[in-house]
């Protein structure tokens, strides 16, 4: 989904760039689209250009009907026609892509709320808590009240509060090399939940770590000291 979303934005930007070029070409030509007609006057045939000005149709004399008389004007008018057609098509494409991008952004926003999940908290190899996250609510089953082994002061909290706890177990968001660090663990943005899934919430300051479902790990596999 992310690749599709990125490609849509790239394509939209390309269409916008091309649209600006087409409009600039029309400005250089600096004339209205005209219809070329032939009028017979006193038995002679003449070319006239018809165009609309201030809501009225105007006519402009071009010359006697002879081969090639209006060739340059025909080329110019054909170019105007082509540019206008391409401009309308580009505008339609951009509108279509805007709608698709909006749909992906709405979907992305909806999916940005992490699905319900659970994880365990350990101090070395001693389990200290099991955390259940459902919608916006977090429930903590604590197995020790030892403040040196326990991250959670209460059994109920919001997902926002849990996010702050996750953030405390991450690198500082404002450090100069944060994007390089994230890249090294396969992330492109600062997301505390995704970070602790990779680092297990390990800190140099204690022996606390997180185990997520499906992981067969012990403290020696994750702790840094």
Secondary structure, 3 states (H helix, E strand, C coil): CHHHHHHHHHHHHHHHHHHHHHHHHHHHHCCCCCEEEEEEECCEEEEEEEEEECCEEEEEEEEECCCCCCHHHHHHHHHHHHHHHHHHHHHHHHHHHHHHHHHHHHHHHHHCCCCCEEEEEEECCEEEEEEEEECCEEEEEECCCCCCCCCCCCCEEEHHHHHHHHHHCCCCCCCCCHHHHHHHCCCCCCCHHHHHHHHCCCCCCCCEEEEECCCCCCHHHHCCC
